[in-house]
Amino acid sequence: MTGRLSRHRVVARSRDDTGNTSLGAAIAFPGVIALLVLMVTAGRLASSHGAIETAANEAARAASVQRTPTDGANAAQAAAQTTLDSTGTTCTTLDIAPQVSGLSAPLGAPAQVTVTVTCTVPLSALGVPDRTITYTATSAVDPYRSR
């Protein structure tokens, strides 16, 4: 007669696994939140940097086509502000500094205007310190335009 040997598996539980999922989620949750805040901060900074760069370029171009330094400075201020407003970029502090002395250059002399836009981007709502972004743009003045 053939005997059958039965094999029994002995399962030993060394501890109770109840609550491990909750503990894992509690450990991972702050890291996920920090990653999300980092992504939003990086996105806001990239968007603001692009808008500030565009504002400086537009301001320099607007100033370079004016006839007088006063008109050039006013045009630069208006163009930069309009560009920042149209992109929805907010600044806690905004400084638009046009250098328009090139508009006083004699006819035929090469000249340029430079505009520096400095904006402090508000990030404190995300728990991150505000960040200051500065961009300088230069545009050539047509040496043969009437003044």
C-alpha positions in Angstrom: 0.0 0.0 0.0 1.2 3.3 -0.9 1.3 5.8 1.8 0.7 9.4 1.2 2.6 11.9 3.0 0.8 15.2 3.4 2.8 18.2 3.5 1.7 21.0 5.7 2.8 24.5 5.2 3.4 26.3 8.3 2.8 30.0 8.0 4.2 32.0 10.8 3.3 35.6 11.1 6.1 37.3 12.9 4.0 40.5 13.4 0.8 42.1 12.5 0.9 44.1 9.3 -2.1 46.2 10.1 -1.5 49.9 9.6 1.6 49.6 7.4 -0.3 51.3 4.5 -1.3 54.2 6.6 2.2 54.6 7.9 3.7 54.5 4.4 1.2 57.1 3.2 2.0 59.3 6.2 5.7 59.1 5.4 5.3 59.7 1.7 2.7 62.5 1.8 5.0 65.4 2.9 7.5 64.4 0.2 4.7 64.5 -2.5 3.5 67.9 -1.2 7.1 69.2 -1.3 7.5 68.0 -4.8 4.3 69.7 -5.9 5.3 73.0 -4.3 8.7 72.7 -6.0 7.1 72.1 -9.4 4.7 75.1 -9.0 7.5 77.3 -7.9 9.7 76.3 -10.8 6.8 76.9 -13.2 6.0 80.3 -11.8 9.7 81.4 -11.9 10.1 80.2 -15.5 6.9 82.0 -16.6 7.9 85.2 -14.8 11.4 85.1 -16.2 10.0 84.8 -19.8 7.6 87.7 -19.2 10.3 89.9 -17.7 12.6 89.2 -20.6 9.9 90.0 -23.0 9.0 93.2 -21.2 12.6 94.4 -21.3 12.9 93.6 -25.0 9.6 95.4 -25.8 10.6 98.4 -23.7 14.0 98.7 -25.4 12.4 98.5 -28.8 9.7 101.1 -27.9 12.3 103.5 -26.6 14.6 103.1 -29.6 12.1 104.4 -32.1 11.3 107.7 -30.1 12.8 111.0 -31.1 13.7 112.4 -27.6 15.1 110.9 -24.4 12.0 111.9 -22.5 9.7 110.2 -25.0 12.0 107.2 -25.0 11.9 106.8 -21.3 8.1 107.2 -21.2 7.7 104.7 -24.0 9.9 102.2 -22.3 8.0 102.5 -19.0 4.7 102.1 -20.8 5.8 99.2 -23.0 7.3 97.2 -20.1 4.2 97.7 -17.9 1.8 96.8 -20.7 3.8 93.6 -21.4 3.8 92.5 -17.8 0.1 93.3 -17.4 -0.8 91.3 -20.6 1.1 88.3 -19.4 -0.5 88.4 -15.9 2.9 88.8 -14.2 2.7 90.4 -10.8 5.6 91.9 -9.0 5.8 93.0 -5.4 8.4 95.5 -6.5 9.0 96.6 -10.1 11.8 98.8 -11.4 12.0 99.8 -15.0 15.3 101.6 -15.7 15.7 103.0 -19.2 19.1 104.3 -20.4 18.1 106.5 -23.3 21.1 108.8 -23.8 21.6 107.2 -27.2 18.6 109.1 -28.4 20.6 112.3 -28.1 23.4 111.1 -30.3 24.2 113.2 -33.4 22.7 112.2 -36.7 24.7 109.4 -38.3 26.4 108.3 -35.1 25.6 104.7 -34.0 23.7 104.6 -30.7 21.6 102.3 -28.6 19.1 102.4 -25.7 19.2 99.9 -22.8 16.3 99.0 -20.5 16.7 97.0 -17.3 13.6 95.5 -15.8 13.8 94.2 -12.2 10.8 92.4 -10.7 10.4 90.7 -7.4 8.2 87.7 -8.0 5.9 86.8 -5.0 6.3 83.2 -3.9 5.5 83.6 -0.2 2.1 82.0 -0.8 3.9 78.8 -1.6 6.1 79.0 1.5 9.1 80.0 -0.5 11.0 83.3 -0.3 10.2 85.9 -3.0 12.7 85.9 -5.9 14.1 88.9 -7.7 14.6 88.6 -11.5 16.5 91.2 -13.5 16.8 91.3 -17.3 18.5 93.9 -19.4 17.8 94.5 -23.1 19.4 96.7 -25.7 18.1 98.0 -28.9 19.9 100.0 -31.6 18.8 103.5 -32.5 18.6 104.1 -36.3 21.5 106.5 -36.9 19.8 108.2 -39.9 16.4 108.8 -38.5 15.3 112.4 -38.0 15.6 113.8 -34.6 
